[in-house]
Amino acid sequence: MAEFFPALTDDHIAFIARQPMFFVATAAAEGRINLSPKGYDVVRVLAPDRLAYLDLGGSGNETQAHLAADGRITLMFCAFDNPALILRVYGRGAFIIVGDPGYEALAAHFPKLPGARQIFEIAIESVQTSCGWGVPKMTLDQPRETLVKYHCQADPAERLARIAGRTRSIDGLPVRVQTILPGFDA
């Protein structure tokens, strides 16, 4: 039932574009495995062997810490409608923080969302599809806008001050924090 590919096909790219959410998993050699659900229109396929996603500030920054320590990353896209399908993207990831060289050029691929703190770029090593027949069928009621509303209402300078002390992951790995406001932050 599972099939592997060296890169994304046109059908895979179209499937990714239709999904309202995805999951990202990372791990370092030691400590917890991080698995996070993501929403919003924040994934861009840059080439069949390269994709990126815009990361908004949230409750932690485990993905960045794991990528700095190890580099491995898996994204999973799952159809909750028909036809059933699971698509996993395996690769090596890097992060580009607001203010880093190349950030603005890469950010041009994404919508202007408040709270943007970094972009994760993934060099795809392989792609796997599987049936997804055991995944329940569900319908999307509506997107949850709470995170964007939170960042719209927050004072950007206060946000930077608050995250300035978040220099460690929950397992104590180092995390780089943004020190400047993104050009399109609300």
HELIX and SHEET records of a PDB file:
HELIX    1   1 ASP A   10  ARG A   18  1                                   9    
HELIX    2   2 GLU A   62  ALA A   69  1                                   8    
HELIX    3   3 TYR A  103  ALA A  107  1                                   5    
HELIX    4   4 THR A  146  GLN A  153  1                                   8    
HELIX    5   5 PRO A  156  ILE A  163  1                                   8    
SHEET    1   A 4 GLU A   3  PHE A   5  0                                        
SHEET    2   A 4 ALA A 116  SER A 130 -1                                        
SHEET    3   A 4 ARG A  50  LEU A  56 -1                                        
SHEET    4   A 4 VAL A  43  ALA A  47 -1                                        
SHEET    1   B 6 GLU A   3  PHE A   5  0                                        
SHEET    2   B 6 ALA A 116  SER A 130 -1                                        
SHEET    3   B 6 ILE A  86  ILE A  97 -1                                        
SHEET    4   B 6 ARG A  72  CYS A  78 -1                                        
SHEET    5   B 6 PHE A  22  ALA A  27 -1                                        
SHEET    6   B 6 ILE A  33  LYS A  38 -1                                        
END                                                                             
